Amino acid sequence: MQILIACSPNPGTVLVAPVSSGKIRNNKHILRCQYILYKNKYPFLAKDCVIKCDQIRCISVCRLLDKCGYVNSDDWKKISSRIKSTFF
C-alpha cells in the first residue's frame, strides 16, 4: 500500500492519505476529494493512482517502512486544495 505523507505538528506523527491503484476510467469516476497521480509523471508509481484526500489519517513515524518518491509542488498545491475543499 502506498500513502502520501505530510508533516504533522507533533514530531512523532505524520498525516497520511491512502493512494489507490484501482482502475481509472477517463476521469469520469473521480470525486472532488480525489486526485490522480500519473505514472508517466512519477516513475516510482507502478501505475496511475488516485489519492483519497477524504481518508486522511495521523500515524506514528515508526509505522513508515520506505520512501518511494516525492510529489512536485504544483501537484501538492492541487492536492492541498482538494483536502481543504473536503474538510472546510
Secondary structure as UniProt FT lines:
FT   STRAND          2..6
FT   TURN            11..12
FT   STRAND          13..20
FT   TURN            26..29
FT   TURN            32..33
FT   STRAND          34..37
FT   TURN            39..41
FT   TURN            43..44
FT   STRAND          49..52
FT   TURN            53..54
FT   STRAND          57..60
FT   HELIX           61..63
FT   HELIX           73..87
//
